[in-house]
């Protein structure tokens, strides 16, 4: 069960971070985008290591990716609305 949670959370966090990465790319902030993608790579490696050893972990990976993207976009939208 812990592998399901770790896999879900690593993809969840990865996709939230992607929203920040893409915003930095959009603003041509090369250094900031480079830092974001480095963190994304490290966090996503955890998920990849897990689901390549146990293919059933692709289920929490997919759910984490969906949920992380949804939450990440909502966070960025709220940040934009608060300004």
Residue pairs with C-beta under 8 A, 6 or more apart in sequence:
3 50
3 54
3 57
4 57
4 59
4 60
5 60
6 46
6 47
6 50
7 46
7 47
7 50
7 51
7 57
7 60
7 61
7 64
8 60
8 61
8 63
8 64
8 67
9 64
10 43
10 44
10 46
10 47
10 50
10 64
11 44
11 47
11 60
11 61
11 62
11 63
11 64
11 65
11 68
12 64
12 65
12 67
12 68
12 71
13 43
13 68
14 40
14 43
14 44
14 47
14 64
14 65
14 68
15 64
15 65
15 67
15 68
15 69
15 71
15 72
16 68
16 69
16 71
16 72
16 75
17 36
17 39
17 40
17 43
17 72
18 40
18 68
18 69
18 72
19 69
19 72
19 73
19 75
19 76
20 36
20 72
20 76
21 33
21 36
21 37
21 40
23 76
24 32
24 33
24 36
25 33
47 57
47 61
47 64
50 57
50 61
51 57
51 58
51 61
